[in-house]
Amino acid sequence: VGVPTAGYLWTATETPDFLVKVGESGGPTSAAQLQPGFAGGNHWEVTAFRAVKAGRGVLRFAQGRPWETNQPPVDTFSVTIEAR
């Protein structure tokens, strides 16, 4: 979950060479966010990858504001991926 309304986005910071990014999607986490006058709120975010060959590696994400390049991420996430 991210907070894109405040500029906080998840970005892949390390991608194994056997993965290719194929898309991104996102949306509100509650129906209330779709009502007129609602401001802010968390959003779900999905980044899709396709394995182009076999391999094993770490996929890392960082959450932050893209324009704040001198700031550390507010959150990080990593997962080991194995494609056969």
C-alpha positions as CSV (number, residue, x, y, z in Angstrom):
1,V,0.0,0.0,0.0
2,G,1.3,3.5,-0.9
3,V,0.2,7.0,-0.4
4,P,0.5,8.5,-4.0
5,T,-1.8,11.4,-3.0
6,A,1.1,12.6,-0.9
7,G,3.7,11.7,-3.5
8,Y,4.9,8.4,-1.8
9,L,5.3,5.8,-4.5
10,W,6.9,2.3,-4.6
11,T,9.8,2.0,-7.0
12,A,11.8,-1.1,-8.0
13,T,15.4,-0.2,-6.9
14,E,17.0,-3.6,-7.8
15,T,15.6,-6.0,-10.4
16,P,17.3,-9.3,-11.3
17,D,18.4,-9.4,-15.0
18,F,15.9,-12.2,-15.7
19,L,12.9,-10.1,-14.9
20,V,11.3,-7.5,-17.2
21,K,8.8,-5.0,-15.9
22,V,5.5,-5.3,-17.9
23,G,3.2,-3.0,-16.1
24,E,1.9,-1.0,-13.2
25,S,-1.5,-0.5,-11.7
26,G,-3.1,1.0,-8.6
27,G,-6.2,2.3,-7.0
28,P,-8.0,3.3,-3.8
29,T,-8.1,0.9,-0.8
30,S,-11.7,1.8,0.1
31,A,-15.0,2.7,-1.6
32,A,-15.1,5.9,0.5
33,Q,-12.2,7.2,-1.5
34,L,-14.4,7.3,-4.6
35,Q,-16.9,9.6,-3.0
36,P,-17.0,13.3,-4.0
37,G,-15.0,15.5,-1.5
38,F,-12.8,12.6,-0.2
39,A,-9.2,13.7,0.0
40,G,-6.0,11.6,0.5
41,G,-5.9,8.0,1.6
42,N,-3.8,4.9,0.9
43,H,-3.8,3.2,-2.5
44,W,-2.8,-0.3,-3.5
45,E,0.0,-0.5,-6.0
46,V,1.0,-3.4,-8.2
47,T,4.1,-3.8,-10.4
48,A,4.1,-6.7,-12.8
49,F,7.2,-8.5,-14.1
50,R,7.8,-11.3,-16.6
51,A,10.6,-13.8,-16.3
52,V,12.5,-13.9,-19.6
53,K,14.9,-16.7,-18.5
54,A,15.6,-18.9,-15.5
55,G,17.4,-17.3,-12.6
56,R,17.4,-16.5,-8.9
57,G,17.8,-13.0,-7.5
58,V,16.5,-10.3,-5.1
59,L,13.8,-7.9,-6.2
60,R,13.9,-4.7,-4.1
61,F,11.5,-1.8,-3.7
62,A,11.7,1.5,-1.9
63,Q,8.9,3.9,-1.1
64,G,9.5,7.6,-1.3
65,R,8.9,10.8,-3.2
66,P,10.7,10.6,-6.6
67,W,11.7,14.3,-6.4
68,E,13.3,14.0,-2.9
69,T,16.5,12.4,-4.2
70,N,18.5,13.2,-1.1
71,Q,16.1,11.6,1.4
72,P,16.2,8.0,2.5
73,P,13.2,5.8,1.6
74,V,10.3,5.8,4.1
75,D,9.9,2.0,3.7
76,T,11.6,-0.8,1.8
77,F,10.6,-4.3,0.7
78,S,12.6,-7.1,-0.8
79,V,11.8,-10.6,-2.0
80,T,13.9,-13.4,-3.5
81,I,12.5,-14.6,-6.8
82,E,13.3,-17.9,-8.5
83,A,12.3,-18.5,-12.1
84,R,12.6,-21.9,-13.6
